[in-house]
Amino acid sequence: MDANNETPDQQPLLPPRPVLPDMAAAHSRGPADAVEAHWQALRLSWQWHHAVHHIRSPGRPYPGIVPLLEAAAAQPRLRRLYPFTSHFTLFFSSSTSYPWTVQAGSIEPLHNGRFKVRRRHPSAVIGDVNTAEEAVTLVLELLPTSSDPVITAFTDEHA
């Protein structure tokens, strides 16, 4: 290895993959543990992907999914919901497995550093904001005041 932290074939070294929480064990302990474990898993996974992106594509923008997850996790009303992502977009479910029961809306971090917030149903853009915190505030306003508690739906129930 040379001083540039590259392997002999000149490929930069990637950070080690994070050790993610044991989701099966978390689910077996109940929905609250499943929700907490998934918040941790999402944050660790997206932090790793972000680091890899900066190594493989230095200077290219990366959507702000990591600060978005941090801002959302700081909100108790969202923190009790099961977070999941699809194409960088963050959703919040009152179910810990598929089919998701999406609450409030969704937040999409954009490559320009902004965040697009959509209503749950009908899906309509309700805001295009500058910060993850502003996006989270908009989603909190969409969250029903008496949102459903998190429930567990095991995959074998859907067979």
N, C-alpha and C positions, 0 to 999 in steps of 0.2 A: 504494500500500500504506500502511496506517496503522500506528500504534504497536503495535497488537495482533498484528502479524505475520499479518494476514489479507489475502486478495486482495480486489479491488474488489467482488466479489459476496459478500463476508463469509464465505467458506469458509477455514478455517485452512490454512496451507501444510503440506504433508506433506514429510517428509524425502525426499531423493532415494533411489531404489532402489539397493541395493548392487550393486557389480560382483561377480558371482559367478565362481568358477573355471570354466574351460573343461572341462566334464565329458568331452566327446569326446576332447580331448587327453589328459586324465588317464587315461581308459580305455585309450588307445593306448599309454601308457607302462607299463601293468600294473596289477594289482589293488591294490598298496600305494598307488600314486598316486591311483587311483580312490577308495579309502577315505578318504585324507587330504583330497582335494578335496571329497568329499561332506560330511565333518565340517565343513569350512569353509563350504560352501554352506548347510548347515542352520543353522549358528549365525548367519551373516549374514542369511539370510532371516527367521528367527524374531526376531532383534533388530529388524529393520525392521518386521515385523508388530506387534511389541510397541509400538514407538514410535508407529506409526500408530494403534493402539488407544487409547493414552493421549491422543492429540490428538482423535480422533473421539468417544471415550467416556470423558472424564475422570471419575475416581472409581469407574468400574466395574472389578471385579476381572478379572484376566487370568491364565489358568493359568500356572504357573511353568515353562514349557517352556525359557526361556532359561537360568535357573540349573540346570535339569536337564541340558541339553546340556553346560554347562560342567562340572558334576560328573562326568558320564559320560566326557567327553573327557579328564578328568584321570586316568582309570584305564587303564593300558596294556593290560589284557586286553580291555577293551571298545573301546579306541581302535583295535585292529587289526581289529575287525568293522565291517561296513558299516552305518551307522545310517540308519534311515528313520522317517518319522513318518506317522501316519494319525489324523486327528481328535485332534490334540495328543498322541497316545500314541507313545512312543519304543520302537522295536524295534531289534534287532541281528541282522544276517544274516551268514552266512559266504559268501554269494554277492553279487556286486556288481551283479546285475540280476535282474529278475523271471524265474522264480519265486523268491521269497526263501527262504532256508534259515534260519529264525529260530532263534537260539541263546538259551538261558536263558529269560528272560521278557520282559515289557514293563512300562513305567512310564507311568502316566497322571497328569499334573499336574491337580489339581482346582481349581475356582474358589475353594474355601475356603482355599487355600494348602497343602493336604496333597497327598500323592502315594500313588496306589494301585499296588501291584505285583502282577502276575499271573504265574502259572506258564505256561510255554510250552504244555505238553500234559500232562494235560488243563488247559484254561484255568480256573484257579481263583485267586481272590484269596488271596494269602499274606501280605499286609501292607498297612496303611494307616498311613503314617508322616508325621512333621512336616516333614522336610527332604529336599531332593534327594539329599544325601549318604547319608542313611539308606536311601533307595529304591535308590540305586546299590549300596550294600552288600548289600542283599537280592538284587538281580539277580546280583551277582558270586557269591553263594553258590549260585545256581541254574545258573551257567555250568559246563558239563562241564569237568573238569580237563584233559582232552585235547581241547578244542574244535577243530573243523575249522579248518584254515587258510582264509583268504579265497581264494575261487576266482573266476574270471571266467566269466560266462555271457553271451555276447553275444546281443542281441535277435534277430539273424538265425538263431541256432541254434534258436529256438522257433517258427519259421515253419512 
